[in-house]
Amino acid sequence: MRTYELIQKKRDGGELTAEEIEALLKGYLSGEIPDYQMSALLMAVFFRGMTAQETTALTMAMVRSGETLDLRAIRGTKVDKHSTGGVGDKTSLVLIPLVAAAGVPVAKLSGRGLGHTGGTLDKLESIPGFTTELSAEAFVSQVNRIGCAIAGQAADLVPADKKLYALRDVTATVDSIPLIAASVMSKKIAAGSDAIVLDVKTGSGAFMKTLDGSRNLAKTMVAIGNAAGRRTVAVISDMAQPLGMTVGNALEVREAIETLRDGGPDDLRELCVTLGAQMLVLAGIAVSEEDAKARLERLLSDGEARAKFREMVRAQKGEAPAPSSGVVVAIDAERIGLAAMALGAGRAKKDDVIDPAVGIVLRKKVRDAVREGEVLAAVHAADRRRAGEAVARVQAAYAIGRSAPPAGTLIHEIVT
Ligand code: URA
């Protein structure tokens, strides 16, 4: 059938086959089907909806439009989590280290804020030096090493969603349940986890304002996930008022840390424990929700969840470890200055723009004792590549010897 006839079929309430949906998506991505025809189809879907088969077919065609993440190298049942977005929703910052501390490996790809809703990447990037740009190899190896990682989605994952979302955004077709469900689930399926817990928000601060709408969206997404062979559960949580007491990136990170310190607001804690319990049950490491909740409460009160958060932040921040044990005998100040300059703290050319957020924090100075692997300095970089380069430069600037040199002089002379 021609594109015209497929639009007509959907407009008149017909059901598109999986082959027709695949052909439409492929045609749109190749540029053969223009924006105006895809816009008409999206509007027909908006009014006519999609059957469960159509929605799953659209999701899987979107998954096939790009690369998928292969997480097989990570041991255990990987469980992902996704929120449909809300105000003050800092859940992932608490939940991911919390369930990782319980033994569930989490390889989480997160997004940025959309409209009035915040995004986990923006929140994490308010931690100085934290990078969310991880290669697939670094991402997988970090999850194997410490149990969790949160990174930004690579551009080659579900390119169909980027193109379709941009079109929906300008054609008043964003708030269609099958289109939202296919958009979210295609990204979750491409991200490779074995099981998925969805936090579907409902209320004034959510995309879905009514409980009926949120329940429909939740059921649609759970059906897609299960049809794709990923065990999927959705929790519908309230977004009639902001979650917790803070809204805004750095403030939300602080509130998440308070919660990991066994404090924080009750609603945030309850939501994290509820979502976490579903994740533990899906991973098969808790016998019941009650058992899972009790374990998660314990990990919050005994500091293990907080320690896991610190481990994740340390892993995703550039830190220069000491190559050997001994005493710092010298730090080449010029080399450190050049490393900071290369990060963007200084100018190499006169019109270079200074990045005020980047730089180096020394943790060891001359005459300090160090153990092999201990952090000499932390690098605050704008991206992973420059962080790696700066770490190597910082290590080269430190000289480590066997015994401490004589105490140095700070004020050499006063000349009048
Ligand atoms: N979030 C998404 O990822 N996709 C949508 O369509 C709506 C919200």
Boltz pocket constraint, residues with backbone or C-beta under 6 A from the ligand:
constraints:
  - pocket:
      binder: B
      contacts: [[A, 84], [A, 165], [A, 174], [A, 179], [A, 180], [A, 181], [A, 183], [A, 184], [A, 207]]
      max_distance: 6.0
